[in-house]
Amino acid sequence: MYQDDIVLCASSAYDKKYFLSADFEGLPQRIKDELKIMCVLFTEDIGGVFTLSFTEDGSLQMNTSADEGDLLYDEIGSVLKIKQLRREKRDLFEALEMYYRVYFLGEVPEDVDGD
């Protein structure tokens, strides 16, 4: 269906903007709010651009980047912050991966019985 990674959401410290892909407007408002807070806080703390996207197989990726010469971007902090988010938001990320696999890839969850 898709050839490249599909962006779920992104935040930029440069233009102070947050983006949620229209493909994911069907997510519950609570989840959309949590994603927005998480992304905006990441870029406020670390700087640069923070992106959450899905790979071809439905895995959630977290990426961060900065403009060349951005002296305020915390590259080491970005790695540590991503590790922290993976640990603290594990349930959210697993639920988002399941959502993507079911609604975008058409997979049937293993724990769903046909009864």
N, CA, C and O atoms as CSV, one atom per row, in Angstrom:
chain,resi,resn,atom,element,x,y,z
A,1,MET,N,N,0.831,-1.182,0.000
A,1,MET,CA,C,0.000,0.000,0.000
A,1,MET,C,C,0.881,1.253,0.000
A,1,MET,O,O,0.727,2.123,-0.858
A,2,TYR,N,N,1.818,1.344,0.980
A,2,TYR,CA,C,2.730,2.478,1.057
A,2,TYR,C,C,4.137,1.990,0.740
A,2,TYR,O,O,4.477,0.844,1.036
A,3,GLN,N,N,4.963,2.851,0.137
A,3,GLN,CA,C,6.313,2.461,-0.220
A,3,GLN,C,C,7.349,2.978,0.768
A,3,GLN,O,O,8.336,2.292,1.034
A,4,ASP,N,N,7.152,4.147,1.306
A,4,ASP,CA,C,8.093,4.737,2.254
A,4,ASP,C,C,7.487,4.713,3.649
A,4,ASP,O,O,6.330,4.340,3.839
A,5,ASP,N,N,8.301,5.122,4.625
A,5,ASP,CA,C,7.779,5.250,5.978
A,5,ASP,C,C,6.627,6.246,5.985
A,5,ASP,O,O,6.651,7.249,5.272
A,6,ILE,N,N,5.620,5.954,6.800
A,6,ILE,CA,C,4.447,6.815,6.917
A,6,ILE,C,C,4.579,7.641,8.191
A,6,ILE,O,O,4.684,7.089,9.286
A,7,VAL,N,N,4.573,8.943,8.048
A,7,VAL,CA,C,4.714,9.840,9.199
A,7,VAL,C,C,3.407,9.860,9.981
A,7,VAL,O,O,2.335,10.110,9.429
A,8,LEU,N,N,3.521,9.593,11.274
A,8,LEU,CA,C,2.389,9.706,12.188
A,8,LEU,C,C,2.265,11.158,12.640
A,8,LEU,O,O,1.209,11.776,12.503
A,9,CYS,N,N,3.362,11.693,13.181
A,9,CYS,CA,C,3.346,13.068,13.657
A,9,CYS,C,C,4.778,13.589,13.725
A,9,CYS,O,O,5.739,12.821,13.685
A,10,ALA,N,N,4.897,14.904,13.827
A,10,ALA,CA,C,6.207,15.538,13.900
A,10,ALA,C,C,6.086,16.885,14.598
A,10,ALA,O,O,5.025,17.509,14.626
A,11,SER,N,N,7.204,17.304,15.155
A,11,SER,CA,C,7.268,18.607,15.809
A,11,SER,C,C,8.603,19.253,15.456
A,11,SER,O,O,9.621,18.573,15.329
A,12,SER,N,N,8.583,20.566,15.301
A,12,SER,CA,C,9.795,21.296,14.941
A,12,SER,C,C,10.052,22.425,15.931
A,12,SER,O,O,9.170,23.233,16.219
A,13,ALA,N,N,11.275,22.461,16.442
A,13,ALA,CA,C,11.665,23.559,17.323
A,13,ALA,C,C,11.937,24.823,16.518
A,13,ALA,O,O,11.918,25.925,17.065
A,14,TYR,N,N,12.187,24.669,15.232
A,14,TYR,CA,C,12.545,25.817,14.400
A,14,TYR,C,C,11.358,26.725,14.098
A,14,TYR,O,O,11.452,27.945,14.225
A,15,ASP,N,N,10.243,26.121,13.697
A,15,ASP,CA,C,9.083,26.958,13.388
A,15,ASP,C,C,7.965,26.799,14.415
A,15,ASP,O,O,6.854,27.291,14.220
A,16,LYS,N,N,8.272,26.103,15.513
A,16,LYS,CA,C,7.320,25.942,16.627
A,16,LYS,C,C,5.987,25.382,16.148
A,16,LYS,O,O,4.926,25.891,16.510
A,17,LYS,N,N,6.046,24.331,15.331
A,17,LYS,CA,C,4.832,23.728,14.797
A,17,LYS,C,C,4.791,22.249,15.089
A,17,LYS,O,O,5.820,21.589,15.234
A,18,TYR,N,N,3.562,21.739,15.172
A,18,TYR,CA,C,3.290,20.310,15.365
A,18,TYR,C,C,2.426,19.853,14.199
A,18,TYR,O,O,1.533,20.577,13.757
A,19,PHE,N,N,2.693,18.656,13.706
A,19,PHE,CA,C,1.955,18.098,12.584
A,19,PHE,C,C,1.467,16.697,12.939
A,19,PHE,O,O,2.242,15.868,13.417
A,20,LEU,N,N,0.174,16.432,12.704
A,20,LEU,CA,C,-0.396,15.095,12.820
A,20,LEU,C,C,-0.948,14.750,11.443
A,20,LEU,O,O,-1.769,15.486,10.896
A,21,SER,N,N,-0.501,13.644,10.891
A,21,SER,CA,C,-0.950,13.233,9.564
A,21,SER,C,C,-2.461,13.044,9.536
A,21,SER,O,O,-3.047,12.505,10.474
A,22,ALA,N,N,-3.080,13.489,8.461
A,22,ALA,CA,C,-4.529,13.339,8.289
A,22,ALA,C,C,-4.935,11.867,8.284
A,22,ALA,O,O,-6.082,11.542,8.591
A,23,ASP,N,N,-4.015,10.982,7.941
A,23,ASP,CA,C,-4.301,9.543,7.949
A,23,ASP,C,C,-4.641,9.031,9.349
A,23,ASP,O,O,-5.252,7.972,9.496
A,24,PHE,N,N,-4.246,9.782,10.371
A,24,PHE,CA,C,-4.427,9.328,11.751
A,24,PHE,C,C,-5.426,10.176,12.537
A,24,PHE,O,O,-5.431,10.152,13.767
A,25,GLU,N,N,-6.252,10.908,11.843
A,25,GLU,CA,C,-7.280,11.710,12.509
A,25,GLU,C,C,-8.289,10.830,13.248
A,25,GLU,O,O,-8.983,11.309,14.145
A,26,GLY,N,N,-8.377,9.556,12.884
A,26,GLY,CA,C,-9.312,8.630,13.524
A,26,GLY,C,C,-8.867,8.153,14.894
A,26,GLY,O,O,-9.629,7.477,15.586
A,27,LEU,N,N,-7.663,8.485,15.298
A,27,LEU,CA,C,-7.195,8.109,16.633
A,27,LEU,C,C,-8.031,8.807,17.692
A,27,LEU,O,O,-8.526,9.910,17.459
A,28,PRO,N,N,-8.196,8.184,18.848
A,28,PRO,CA,C,-8.917,8.861,19.934
A,28,PRO,C,C,-8.235,10.176,20.315
A,28,PRO,O,O,-7.010,10.284,20.251
A,29,GLN,N,N,-9.021,11.165,20.707
A,29,GLN,CA,C,-8.493,12.479,21.045
A,29,GLN,C,C,-7.434,12.409,22.140
A,29,GLN,O,O,-6.448,13.145,22.095
A,30,ARG,N,N,-7.625,11.543,23.106
A,30,ARG,CA,C,-6.660,11.392,24.208
A,30,ARG,C,C,-5.285,10.986,23.670
A,30,ARG,O,O,-4.261,11.482,24.140
A,31,ILE,N,N,-5.264,10.090,22.691
A,31,ILE,CA,C,-4.010,9.635,22.088
A,31,ILE,C,C,-3.379,10.772,21.284
A,31,ILE,O,O,-2.173,11.002,21.369
A,32,LYS,N,N,-4.190,11.476,20.510
A,32,LYS,CA,C,-3.672,12.604,19.727
A,32,LYS,C,C,-3.085,13.669,20.645
A,32,LYS,O,O,-2.040,14.242,20.337
A,33,ASP,N,N,-3.739,13.937,21.759
A,33,ASP,CA,C,-3.231,14.918,22.723
A,33,ASP,C,C,-1.903,14.459,23.323
A,33,ASP,O,O,-0.971,15.251,23.463
A,34,GLU,N,N,-1.824,13.176,23.676
A,34,GLU,CA,C,-0.600,12.640,24.266
A,34,GLU,C,C,0.570,12.710,23.274
A,34,GLU,O,O,1.695,13.033,23.656
A,35,LEU,N,N,0.298,12.408,22.013
A,35,LEU,CA,C,1.336,12.500,20.988
A,35,LEU,C,C,1.824,13.933,20.822
A,35,LEU,O,O,3.024,14.183,20.708
A,36,LYS,N,N,0.890,14.860,20.810
A,36,LYS,CA,C,1.254,16.275,20.643
A,36,LYS,C,C,2.120,16.749,21.806
A,36,LYS,O,O,3.153,17.384,21.595
A,37,ILE,N,N,1.708,16.448,23.011
A,37,ILE,CA,C,2.482,16.859,24.190
A,37,ILE,C,C,3.875,16.251,24.152
A,37,ILE,O,O,4.864,16.942,24.394
A,38,MET,N,N,3.955,14.959,23.849
A,38,MET,CA,C,5.235,14.262,23.818
A,38,MET,C,C,6.176,14.878,22.769
A,38,MET,O,O,7.344,15.137,23.059
A,39,CYS,N,N,5.676,15.107,21.576
A,39,CYS,CA,C,6.508,15.646,20.496
A,39,CYS,C,C,6.964,17.066,20.778
A,39,CYS,O,O,8.134,17.397,20.588
A,40,VAL,N,N,6.045,17.905,21.229
A,40,VAL,CA,C,6.385,19.301,21.489
A,40,VAL,C,C,7.381,19.405,22.642
A,40,VAL,O,O,8.327,20.189,22.568
A,41,LEU,N,N,7.184,18.629,23.701
A,41,LEU,CA,C,8.136,18.649,24.807
A,41,LEU,C,C,9.509,18.156,24.371
A,41,LEU,O,O,10.529,18.672,24.826
A,42,PHE,N,N,9.538,17.161,23.492
A,42,PHE,CA,C,10.811,16.657,22.992
A,42,PHE,C,C,11.588,17.781,22.303
A,42,PHE,O,O,12.761,18.006,22.603
A,43,THR,N,N,10.932,18.481,21.385
A,43,THR,CA,C,11.642,19.532,20.652
A,43,THR,C,C,11.950,20.751,21.528
A,43,THR,O,O,12.916,21.469,21.266
A,44,GLU,N,N,11.153,20.987,22.548
A,44,GLU,CA,C,11.470,22.077,23.480
A,44,GLU,C,C,12.712,21.737,24.300
A,44,GLU,O,O,13.537,22.611,24.568
A,45,ASP,N,N,12.849,20.467,24.701
A,45,ASP,CA,C,13.994,20.034,25.504
A,45,ASP,C,C,15.257,19.856,24.664
A,45,ASP,O,O,16.339,20.278,25.071
A,46,ILE,N,N,15.122,19.234,23.498
A,46,ILE,CA,C,16.266,18.794,22.703
A,46,ILE,C,C,16.572,19.740,21.550
A,46,ILE,O,O,17.734,19.965,21.212
A,47,GLY,N,N,15.521,20.294,20.948
A,47,GLY,CA,C,15.683,21.120,19.761
A,47,GLY,C,C,15.478,20.291,18.509
A,47,GLY,O,O,15.125,19.114,18.590
A,48,GLY,N,N,15.693,20.889,17.371
A,48,GLY,CA,C,15.593,20.179,16.105
A,48,GLY,C,C,14.178,19.800,15.721
A,48,GLY,O,O,13.210,20.477,16.068
A,49,VAL,N,N,14.087,18.691,14.990
A,49,VAL,CA,C,12.821,18.160,14.505
A,49,VAL,C,C,12.690,16.732,15.023
A,49,VAL,O,O,13.636,15.949,14.952
A,50,PHE,N,N,11.522,16.402,15.539
A,50,PHE,CA,C,11.240,15.061,16.056
A,50,PHE,C,C,10.090,14.472,15.260
A,50,PHE,O,O,9.054,15.116,15.090
A,51,THR,N,N,10.267,13.243,14.770
A,51,THR,CA,C,9.273,12.605,13.924
A,51,THR,C,C,8.977,11.193,14.402
A,51,THR,O,O,9.891,10.430,14.717
A,52,LEU,N,N,7.700,10.851,14.454
A,52,LEU,CA,C,7.269,9.475,14.683
A,52,LEU,C,C,6.694,8.969,13.371
A,52,LEU,O,O,5.833,9.617,12.775
A,53,SER,N,N,7.167,7.811,12.919
A,53,SER,CA,C,6.684,7.258,11.661
A,53,SER,C,C,6.623,5.742,11.751
A,53,SER,O,O,7.219,5.128,12.635
A,54,PHE,N,N,5.891,5.157,10.818
A,54,PHE,CA,C,5.761,3.709,10.739
A,54,PHE,C,C,6.567,3.193,9.562
A,54,PHE,O,O,6.552,3.777,8.479
A,55,THR,N,N,7.272,2.092,9.787
A,55,THR,CA,C,8.005,1.448,8.710
A,55,THR,C,C,7.039,0.593,7.907
A,55,THR,O,O,5.865,0.472,8.257
A,56,GLU,N,N,7.522,0.018,6.862
A,56,GLU,CA,C,6.727,-0.823,5.979
A,56,GLU,C,C,6.054,-1.985,6.716
A,56,GLU,O,O,4.942,-2.381,6.367
A,57,ASP,N,N,6.734,-2.533,7.742
A,57,ASP,CA,C,6.180,-3.669,8.482
A,57,ASP,C,C,5.327,-3.253,9.680
A,57,ASP,O,O,4.811,-4.111,10.396
A,58,GLY,N,N,5.170,-1.934,9.909
A,58,GLY,CA,C,4.312,-1.460,10.981
A,58,GLY,C,C,5.020,-1.122,12.270
A,58,GLY,O,O,4.365,-0.861,13.279
A,59,SER,N,N,6.339,-1.120,12.265
A,59,SER,CA,C,7.093,-0.748,13.461
A,59,SER,C,C,7.150,0.770,13.579
A,59,SER,O,O,7.306,1.477,12.584
A,60,LEU,N,N,7.022,1.253,14.796
A,60,LEU,CA,C,7.060,2.694,15.050
A,60,LEU,C,C,8.505,3.138,15.210
A,60,LEU,O,O,9.259,2.564,15.995
A,61,GLN,N,N,8.883,4.164,14.460
A,61,GLN,CA,C,10.225,4.717,14.496
A,61,GLN,C,C,10.181,6.104,15.102
A,61,GLN,O,O,9.240,6.862,14.867
A,62,MET,N,N,11.198,6.437,15.882
A,62,MET,CA,C,11.366,7.790,16.385
A,62,MET,C,C,12.658,8.338,15.805
A,62,MET,O,O,13.722,7.740,15.967
A,63,ASN,N,N,12.565,9.469,15.135
A,63,ASN,CA,C,13.741,10.073,14.519
A,63,ASN,C,C,13.839,11.534,14.924
A,63,ASN,O,O,12.834,12.215,15.128
A,64,THR,N,N,15.063,11.989,15.034
A,64,THR,CA,C,15.308,13.378,15.338
A,64,THR,C,C,16.431,13.879,14.432
A,64,THR,O,O,17.349,13.138,14.081
A,65,SER,N,N,16.334,15.127,14.073
A,65,SER,CA,C,17.354,15.719,13.216
A,65,SER,C,C,17.467,17.197,13.548
A,65,SER,O,O,16.613,17.779,14.216
A,66,ALA,N,N,18.557,17.783,13.053
A,66,ALA,CA,C,18.777,19.209,13.300
A,66,ALA,C,C,19.395,19.844,12.066
A,66,ALA,O,O,20.057,19.180,11.268
A,67,ASP,N,N,19.168,21.131,11.929
A,67,ASP,CA,C,19.805,21.879,10.854
A,67,ASP,C,C,21.307,21.898,11.097
A,67,ASP,O,O,21.771,21.929,12.236
A,68,GLU,N,N,22.047,21.880,10.009
A,68,GLU,CA,C,23.496,21.957,10.123
A,68,GLU,C,C,23.881,23.270,10.803
A,68,GLU,O,O,23.380,24.337,10.447
A,69,GLY,N,N,24.751,23.178,11.756
A,69,GLY,CA,C,25.192,24.375,12.460
A,69,GLY,C,C,24.313,24.781,13.631
A,69,GLY,O,O,24.552,25.818,14.249
A,70,ASP,N,N,23.296,23.978,13.948
A,70,ASP,CA,C,22.424,24.288,15.088
A,70,ASP,C,C,23.169,23.949,16.373
A,70,ASP,O,O,23.234,22.784,16.766
A,71,LEU,N,N,23.721,24.944,17.017
A,71,LEU,CA,C,24.517,24.735,18.220
A,71,LEU,C,C,23.665,24.430,19.451
A,71,LEU,O,O,24.187,23.947,20.456
A,72,LEU,N,N,22.379,24.701,19.383
A,72,LEU,CA,C,21.505,24.468,20.530
A,72,LEU,C,C,20.934,23.043,20.560
A,72,LEU,O,O,20.390,22.617,21.578
A,73,TYR,N,N,21.055,22.313,19.457
A,73,TYR,CA,C,20.537,20.945,19.375
A,73,TYR,C,C,21.368,20.027,20.265
A,73,TYR,O,O,22.597,20.036,20.198
A,74,ASP,N,N,20.697,19.240,21.094
A,74,ASP,CA,C,21.354,18.338,22.038
A,74,ASP,C,C,21.355,16.916,21.475
A,74,ASP,O,O,20.427,16.144,21.718
A,75,GLU,N,N,22.402,16.579,20.723
A,75,GLU,CA,C,22.462,15.271,20.061
A,75,GLU,C,C,22.520,14.119,21.059
A,75,GLU,O,O,21.828,13.117,20.880
A,76,ILE,N,N,23.320,14.243,22.088
A,76,ILE,CA,C,23.418,13.193,23.106
A,76,ILE,C,C,22.098,13.088,23.869
A,76,ILE,O,O,21.615,11.988,24.141
A,77,GLY,N,N,21.526,14.232,24.209
A,77,GLY,CA,C,20.244,14.248,24.906
A,77,GLY,C,C,19.138,13.610,24.076
A,77,GLY,O,O,18.215,13.008,24.625
A,78,SER,N,N,19.227,13.740,22.752
A,78,SER,CA,C,18.186,13.154,21.894
A,78,SER,C,C,18.168,11.636,22.008
A,78,SER,O,O,17.101,11.025,22.062
A,79,VAL,N,N,19.342,11.032,22.046
A,79,VAL,CA,C,19.428,9.573,22.176
A,79,VAL,C,C,18.866,9.136,23.527
A,79,VAL,O,O,18.102,8.174,23.610
A,80,LEU,N,N,19.248,9.845,24.573
A,80,LEU,CA,C,18.765,9.508,25.914
A,80,LEU,C,C,17.255,9.717,26.029
A,80,LEU,O,O,16.561,8.908,26.645
A,81,LYS,N,N,16.753,10.785,25.444
A,81,LYS,CA,C,15.313,11.087,25.507
A,81,LYS,C,C,14.511,10.027,24.749
A,81,LYS,O,O,13.442,9.625,25.208
A,82,ILE,N,N,15.002,9.573,23.609
A,82,ILE,CA,C,14.308,8.523,22.855
A,82,ILE,C,C,14.271,7.226,23.664
A,82,ILE,O,O,13.247,6.544,23.694
A,83,LYS,N,N,15.374,6.887,24.313
A,83,LYS,CA,C,15.399,5.693,25.169
A,83,LYS,C,C,14.378,5.828,26.297
A,83,LYS,O,O,13.667,4.875,26.615
A,84,GLN,N,N,14.311,7.007,26.895
A,84,GLN,CA,C,13.352,7.255,27.974
A,84,GLN,C,C,11.918,7.109,27.458
A,84,GLN,O,O,11.087,6.479,28.113
A,85,LEU,N,N,11.626,7.683,26.296
A,85,LEU,CA,C,10.283,7.585,25.728
A,85,LEU,C,C,9.918,6.139,25.412
A,85,LEU,O,O,8.793,5.713,25.671
A,86,ARG,N,N,10.854,5.387,24.859
A,86,ARG,CA,C,10.590,3.970,24.560
A,86,ARG,C,C,10.203,3.208,25.826
A,86,ARG,O,O,9.332,2.338,25.801
A,87,ARG,N,N,10.853,3.543,26.913
A,87,ARG,CA,C,10.584,2.868,28.185
A,87,ARG,C,C,9.255,3.343,28.788
A,87,ARG,O,O,8.426,2.523,29.183
A,88,GLU,N,N,9.054,4.650,28.858
A,88,GLU,CA,C,7.888,5.203,29.536
A,88,GLU,C,C,6.604,5.110,28.715
A,88,GLU,O,O,5.516,5.025,29.286
A,89,LYS,N,N,6.708,5.124,27.416
A,89,LYS,CA,C,5.527,5.127,26.538
A,89,LYS,C,C,5.367,3.810,25.789
A,89,LYS,O,O,4.723,3.765,24.741
A,90,ARG,N,N,5.944,2.752,26.315
A,90,ARG,CA,C,5.919,1.449,25.643
A,90,ARG,C,C,4.499,0.997,25.315
A,90,ARG,O,O,4.241,0.540,24.202
A,91,ASP,N,N,3.584,1.116,26.259
A,91,ASP,CA,C,2.199,0.689,26.019
A,91,ASP,C,C,1.546,1.506,24.902
A,91,ASP,O,O,0.850,0.952,24.052
A,92,LEU,N,N,1.769,2.807,24.903
A,92,LEU,CA,C,1.234,3.671,23.850
A,92,LEU,C,C,1.791,3.265,22.493
A,92,LEU,O,O,1.043,3.145,21.523
A,93,PHE,N,N,3.094,3.054,22.422
A,93,PHE,CA,C,3.724,2.712,21.150
A,93,PHE,C,C,3.253,1.348,20.643
A,93,PHE,O,O,3.036,1.176,19.444
A,94,GLU,N,N,3.097,0.389,21.541
A,94,GLU,CA,C,2.595,-0.927,21.130
A,94,GLU,C,C,1.166,-0.824,20.609
A,94,GLU,O,O,0.811,-1.481,19.631
A,95,ALA,N,N,0.348,-0.005,21.259
A,95,ALA,CA,C,-1.034,0.178,20.815
A,95,ALA,C,C,-1.074,0.871,19.445
A,95,ALA,O,O,-1.890,0.517,18.594
A,96,LEU,N,N,-0.202,1.846,19.236
A,96,LEU,CA,C,-0.143,2.530,17.942
A,96,LEU,C,C,0.311,1.577,16.831
A,96,LEU,O,O,-0.212,1.621,15.718
A,97,GLU,N,N,1.271,0.729,17.135
A,97,GLU,CA,C,1.710,-0.264,16.151
A,97,GLU,C,C,0.578,-1.227,15.805
A,97,GLU,O,O,0.399,-1.581,14.639
A,98,MET,N,N,-0.177,-1.648,16.801
A,98,MET,CA,C,-1.313,-2.539,16.556
A,98,MET,C,C,-2.364,-1.827,15.697
A,98,MET,O,O,-2.893,-2.407,14.749
A,99,TYR,N,N,-2.658,-0.592,16.027
A,99,TYR,CA,C,-3.608,0.222,15.260
A,99,TYR,C,C,-3.180,0.288,13.797
A,99,TYR,O,O,-3.987,0.077,12.891
A,100,TYR,N,N,-1.910,0.583,13.581
A,100,TYR,CA,C,-1.397,0.699,12.218
A,100,TYR,C,C,-1.504,-0.634,11.480
A,100,TYR,O,O,-1.930,-0.676,10.326
A,101,ARG,N,N,-1.125,-1.702,12.136
A,101,ARG,CA,C,-1.146,-3.018,11.480
A,101,ARG,C,C,-2.568,-3.447,11.124
A,101,ARG,O,O,-2.791,-4.060,10.080
A,102,VAL,N,N,-3.516,-3.131,11.979
A,102,VAL,CA,C,-4.904,-3.522,11.731
A,102,VAL,C,C,-5.548,-2.618,10.680
A,102,VAL,O,O,-6.115,-3.110,9.704
A,103,TYR,N,N,-5.464,-1.299,10.873
A,103,TYR,CA,C,-6.190,-0.375,10.007
A,103,TYR,C,C,-5.481,-0.036,8.697
A,103,TYR,O,O,-6.136,0.332,7.722
A,104,PHE,N,N,-4.164,-0.151,8.661
A,104,PHE,CA,C,-3.443,0.213,7.450
A,104,PHE,C,C,-2.914,-0.997,6.691
A,104,PHE,O,O,-2.891,-1.004,5.460
A,105,LEU,N,N,-2.485,-2.026,7.433
A,105,LEU,CA,C,-1.932,-3.206,6.779
A,105,LEU,C,C,-2.942,-4.340,6.669
A,105,LEU,O,O,-2.698,-5.324,5.973
A,106,GLY,N,N,-4.079,-4.206,7.355
A,106,GLY,CA,C,-5.134,-5.205,7.265
A,106,GLY,C,C,-4.852,-6.494,8.014
A,106,GLY,O,O,-5.475,-7.517,7.732
A,107,GLU,N,N,-3.934,-6.468,8.952
A,107,GLU,CA,C,-3.616,-7.660,9.731
A,107,GLU,C,C,-4.699,-7.922,10.773
A,107,GLU,O,O,-5.361,-6.998,11.245
A,108,VAL,N,N,-4.866,-9.189,11.121
A,108,VAL,CA,C,-5.788,-9.589,12.175
A,108,VAL,C,C,-4.950,-9.918,13.406
A,108,VAL,O,O,-4.049,-10.752,13.329
A,109,PRO,N,N,-5.233,-9.275,14.543
A,109,PRO,CA,C,-4.468,-9.560,15.755
A,109,PRO,C,C,-4.532,-11.045,16.111
A,109,PRO,O,O,-5.571,-11.684,15.944
A,110,GLU,N,N,-3.421,-11.587,16.599
A,110,GLU,CA,C,-3.330,-13.002,16.931
A,110,GLU,C,C,-4.275,-13.417,18.054
A,110,GLU,O,O,-4.755,-14.550,18.073
A,111,ASP,N,N,-4.546,-12.503,18.992
A,111,ASP,CA,C,-5.357,-12.860,20.147
A,111,ASP,C,C,-6.855,-12.735,19.883
A,111,ASP,O,O,-7.655,-12.892,20.805
A,112,VAL,N,N,-7.247,-12.453,18.636
A,112,VAL,CA,C,-8.668,-12.341,18.281
A,112,VAL,C,C,-9.125,-13.694,17.737
A,112,VAL,O,O,-8.591,-14.192,16.746
A,113,ASP,N,N,-10.111,-14.271,18.395
A,113,ASP,CA,C,-10.664,-15.558,17.947
A,113,ASP,C,C,-11.788,-15.327,16.958
A,113,ASP,O,O,-12.481,-14.312,17.019
A,114,GLY,N,N,-11.965,-16.252,16.065
A,114,GLY,CA,C,-13.037,-16.149,15.097
A,114,GLY,C,C,-14.361,-16.627,15.629
A,114,GLY,O,O,-15.313,-16.754,14.858
A,115,ASP,N,N,-14.466,-16.905,16.942
A,115,ASP,CA,C,-15.700,-17.432,17.539
A,115,ASP,C,C,-16.735,-16.364,17.714
A,115,ASP,O,O,-17.831,-16.640,18.203
